[in-house]
Amino acid sequence: MVHWSVYLFIPLALALVAGVLLLGLFNFAAGGSPQRSQRLMQLRVLFQFLALILVMVTIYAMGR
């Protein structure tokens, strides 16, 4: 059985990925700072990694 918090954390992690992606797109469209774009890309990759880990742990836990 999967703990209830998984149903909270996975959508939260995916929302963080989408939010940072949108911030990066808005920054790019507005001609914002390249350093800010780079930092947002790094955050997006980090959040994607965390979301992937959460999904994999959930799949593993559901199989047990």
ROROLUM-779461 format. One line per 3 residues: their letters; for each residue x, y, z of N, C-alpha, C, O. Coordinates in nm, 3 decimals, always signed. Example, Ala and Ser with C-alpha at 12.3 -4.5 7.8 and 13.67 -1.06 7.14 Angstrom:
<nodes>
as = +1.319,-0.569,+0.780,+1.230,-0.450,+0.780,+1.320,-0.330,+0.780,+1.424,-0.332,+0.846 ~ +1.285,-0.225,+0.708,+1.367,-0.106,+0.714,+1.290,+0.003,+0.787,+1.341,+0.114,+0.804
</nodes>
This chain:
<nodes>
mvh = +0.084,-0.118,+0.000,+0.000,+0.000,+0.000,+0.089,+0.125,+0.000,+0.188,+0.132,+0.073 ~ +0.053,+0.220,-0.081,+0.130,+0.343,-0.094,+0.081,+0.444,+0.009,-0.039,+0.459,+0.031 ~ +0.175,+0.511,+0.071,+0.141,+0.610,+0.172,+0.068,+0.728,+0.106,+0.095,+0.761,-0.009
wsv = -0.023,+0.790,+0.178,-0.105,+0.899,+0.125,-0.021,+1.016,+0.076,-0.062,+1.088,-0.014 ~ +0.097,+1.036,+0.136,+0.179,+1.152,+0.100,+0.229,+1.144,-0.044,+0.260,+1.247,-0.104 ~ +0.237,+1.023,-0.100,+0.281,+1.009,-0.239,+0.181,+1.077,-0.332,+0.220,+1.135,-0.434
ylf = +0.054,+1.070,-0.298,-0.048,+1.134,-0.381,-0.042,+1.286,-0.373,-0.101,+1.355,-0.456 ~ +0.029,+1.337,-0.275,+0.050,+1.481,-0.262,+0.181,+1.523,-0.328,+0.185,+1.625,-0.397 ~ +0.287,+1.447,-0.306,+0.420,+1.488,-0.349,+0.443,+1.476,-0.499,+0.510,+1.561,-0.557
ipl = +0.388,+1.372,-0.563,+0.411,+1.359,-0.708,+0.344,+1.473,-0.784,+0.411,+1.535,-0.867 ~ +0.216,+1.503,-0.761,+0.159,+1.619,-0.832,+0.230,+1.751,-0.797,+0.242,+1.839,-0.882 ~ +0.276,+1.764,-0.674,+0.349,+1.885,-0.635,+0.480,+1.895,-0.711,+0.516,+2.003,-0.759
ala = +0.552,+1.784,-0.723,+0.677,+1.785,-0.797,+0.653,+1.817,-0.945,+0.730,+1.891,-1.005 ~ +0.548,+1.761,-1.003,+0.517,+1.789,-1.143,+0.474,+1.934,-1.162,+0.506,+1.995,-1.264 ~ +0.403,+1.988,-1.065,+0.364,+2.129,-1.073,+0.486,+2.220,-1.063,+0.493,+2.323,-1.131
lva = +0.583,+2.183,-0.981,+0.706,+2.261,-0.972,+0.782,+2.259,-1.104,+0.834,+2.361,-1.148 ~ +0.789,+2.142,-1.167,+0.856,+2.132,-1.297,+0.786,+2.222,-1.399,+0.851,+2.298,-1.471 ~ +0.654,+2.213,-1.405,+0.579,+2.294,-1.501,+0.592,+2.443,-1.470,+0.604,+2.525,-1.562
gvl = +0.589,+2.479,-1.342,+0.602,+2.619,-1.304,+0.736,+2.678,-1.342,+0.743,+2.790,-1.393 ~ +0.843,+2.604,-1.316,+0.977,+2.654,-1.350,+0.993,+2.661,-1.502,+1.056,+2.753,-1.554 ~ +0.936,+2.563,-1.573,+0.941,+2.565,-1.719,+0.870,+2.690,-1.773,+0.922,+2.757,-1.862
llg = +0.753,+2.721,-1.720,+0.680,+2.840,-1.764,+0.755,+2.968,-1.730,+0.759,+3.061,-1.810 ~ +0.815,+2.973,-1.612,+0.895,+3.091,-1.577,+1.010,+3.110,-1.675,+1.040,+3.222,-1.716 ~ +1.073,+3.000,-1.712,+1.183,+3.008,-1.808,+1.136,+3.055,-1.944,+1.203,+3.134,-2.010
lfn = +1.020,+3.006,-1.986,+0.965,+3.049,-2.116,+0.929,+3.197,-2.114,+0.955,+3.269,-2.210 ~ +0.868,+3.242,-2.005,+0.834,+3.383,-1.994,+0.959,+3.470,-1.991,+0.962,+3.578,-2.052 ~ +1.061,+3.425,-1.921,+1.187,+3.498,-1.915,+1.250,+3.507,-2.055,+1.301,+3.612,-2.094
faa = +1.247,+3.398,-2.128,+1.303,+3.397,-2.262,+1.223,+3.488,-2.356,+1.281,+3.564,-2.433 ~ +1.090,+3.481,-2.348,+1.006,+3.561,-2.436,+1.020,+3.711,-2.407,+1.010,+3.794,-2.498 ~ +1.044,+3.745,-2.283,+1.058,+3.885,-2.246,+1.200,+3.937,-2.267,+1.227,+4.055,-2.244
ggs = +1.289,+3.850,-2.312,+1.427,+3.892,-2.332,+1.500,+3.914,-2.202,+1.582,+4.006,-2.189 ~ +1.470,+3.829,-2.105,+1.531,+3.844,-1.972,+1.677,+3.802,-1.968,+1.738,+3.773,-2.071 ~ +1.729,+3.802,-1.852,+1.870,+3.773,-1.827,+1.906,+3.629,-1.866,+1.835,+3.536,-1.829
pqr = +2.015,+3.610,-1.939,+2.060,+3.474,-1.972,+2.101,+3.395,-1.847,+2.086,+3.273,-1.843 ~ +2.154,+3.464,-1.747,+2.190,+3.395,-1.623,+2.066,+3.341,-1.553,+2.068,+3.232,-1.496 ~ +1.960,+3.419,-1.557,+1.835,+3.372,-1.495,+1.780,+3.253,-1.573,+1.731,+3.158,-1.513
sqr = +1.788,+3.258,-1.705,+1.742,+3.145,-1.786,+1.821,+3.020,-1.754,+1.764,+2.911,-1.743 ~ +1.952,+3.034,-1.737,+2.037,+2.919,-1.704,+2.000,+2.863,-1.568,+1.992,+2.741,-1.551 ~ +1.978,+2.950,-1.471,+1.941,+2.904,-1.337,+1.806,+2.834,-1.338,+1.789,+2.732,-1.271
lmq = +1.710,+2.887,-1.413,+1.579,+2.823,-1.423,+1.589,+2.686,-1.490,+1.519,+2.593,-1.452 ~ +1.677,+2.673,-1.589,+1.696,+2.544,-1.655,+1.755,+2.444,-1.556,+1.714,+2.328,-1.554 ~ +1.850,+2.488,-1.475,+1.909,+2.400,-1.376,+1.806,+2.355,-1.272,+1.804,+2.239,-1.232
lrv = +1.721,+2.448,-1.230,+1.614,+2.412,-1.136,+1.516,+2.314,-1.197,+1.470,+2.221,-1.131 ~ +1.482,+2.335,-1.324,+1.389,+2.245,-1.392,+1.445,+2.104,-1.398,+1.374,+2.007,-1.371 ~ +1.572,+2.092,-1.432,+1.634,+1.960,-1.438,+1.635,+1.894,-1.300,+1.608,+1.775,-1.288
lfq = +1.665,+1.971,-1.196,+1.663,+1.918,-1.060,+1.524,+1.869,-1.022,+1.508,+1.759,-0.969 ~ +1.422,+1.951,-1.049,+1.285,+1.912,-1.015,+1.240,+1.791,-1.097,+1.166,+1.707,-1.046 ~ +1.282,+1.782,-1.223,+1.248,+1.665,-1.303,+1.312,+1.540,-1.242,+1.248,+1.435,-1.235
fla = +1.435,+1.550,-1.198,+1.503,+1.438,-1.135,+1.429,+1.394,-1.009,+1.406,+1.274,-0.988 ~ +1.391,+1.489,-0.925,+1.319,+1.456,-0.802,+1.183,+1.393,-0.832,+1.142,+1.299,-0.764 ~ +1.113,+1.444,-0.933,+0.984,+1.388,-0.970,+1.002,+1.245,-1.021,+0.921,+1.157,-0.989
lil = +1.105,+1.221,-1.098,+1.131,+1.087,-1.149,+1.162,+0.990,-1.035,+1.114,+0.877,-1.035 ~ +1.241,+1.034,-0.939,+1.271,+0.950,-0.823,+1.144,+0.917,-0.746,+1.123,+0.802,-0.707 ~ +1.058,+1.016,-0.725,+0.931,+0.991,-0.655,+0.845,+0.891,-0.729,+0.786,+0.802,-0.667
vmv = +0.837,+0.903,-0.860,+0.756,+0.811,-0.939,+0.814,+0.670,-0.931,+0.739,+0.573,-0.914 ~ +0.945,+0.658,-0.942,+1.008,+0.526,-0.937,+0.991,+0.461,-0.800,+0.967,+0.340,-0.790 ~ +1.003,+0.539,-0.694,+0.982,+0.485,-0.559,+0.837,+0.440,-0.543,+0.811,+0.337,-0.481
tiy = +0.745,+0.516,-0.597,+0.603,+0.479,-0.588,+0.576,+0.350,-0.664,+0.507,+0.262,-0.613 ~ +0.630,+0.338,-0.784,+0.611,+0.214,-0.861,+0.670,+0.096,-0.786,+0.610,-0.011,-0.780 ~ +0.788,+0.115,-0.730,+0.851,+0.007,-0.654,+0.765,-0.032,-0.533,+0.744,-0.150,-0.506
amg = +0.715,+0.068,-0.461,+0.635,+0.041,-0.342,+0.502,-0.026,-0.378,+0.452,-0.109,-0.302 ~ +0.446,+0.009,-0.490,+0.318,-0.053,-0.531,+0.338,-0.199,-0.571,+0.245,-0.280,-0.561 ~ +0.457,-0.234,-0.615,+0.483,-0.370,-0.654,+0.513,-0.462,-0.536,+0.516,-0.584,-0.553
r = +0.533,-0.407,-0.420,+0.565,-0.489,-0.303,+0.442,-0.536,-0.233,+0.452,-0.606,-0.132
</nodes>
